[in-house]
Amino acid sequence: MGRLVGISVALAIALGIVAGNLWLELRAARQEITELRAQVTQPAEPALPAQAALAASPAAIREMPEVAVLPASTAGNIVTEPVPPPVAPQVQQPVMRATPVITEAVRTNALLQADQTATARVLAWKDRLAIAGYNLTTEQLQALNKVATAELRRETEESLELASNPQPGDMESSLRLREETLNRQHGTNMRILAAMSSQLTAEQSKALRTQFETGHAARLAALRSDADLMRQQQ
């Protein structure tokens, strides 16, 4: 019974790592589609998305405590207490989480969510291109959805492989993993763009690249802002 409970916990961790990220992306993409289509119905010409700020807020500077000076002795000879050597800060060792077991059921569910996320992303990209004046043809849309689905499945397989390894549980390691995840997602978008280069016009490719780069910059800026806040609260 104890072994079964351990396996169940490991599966829950693995599914939360991979499927959780995909579900958040899917929800964000669907929300973006709704907002974009609301913009299309407005008579005013929409403005192009602005470039997100990349600069992160400066980290808080921690002050070193001052060394207390003991008063001199009132006897004839002045006796001072020896000042102890500075204590080297202890480096917190990362806590390694249990390695989850990636079963076929976990993999199947993650790939299903990857397919749904790919479709939601493609619809959001299509609407943004339409707002910018670059409508996709039916053939272009079908090709884009096919490429995006294949690349999202590839990214999910990589995520499952990474999730099968022990994961450190300290804050800095978690932040680093989140940034690596964002970079892998951006790499996926760049591969989609490269695969679609022969089927898109130069203007469409440029507009789609702008979407990818602007979105990636905004997500990185949000992550760095969260990281600064988390460090200040320690």
PyMOL commands that set and color helices and strands:
alter all, ss='L'
color gray80, all
select helices_A, chain A and resi 2-40+104-131+138-163+171-195+202-232
alter helices_A, ss='H'
color red, helices_A
deselect
rebuild
show_as cartoon
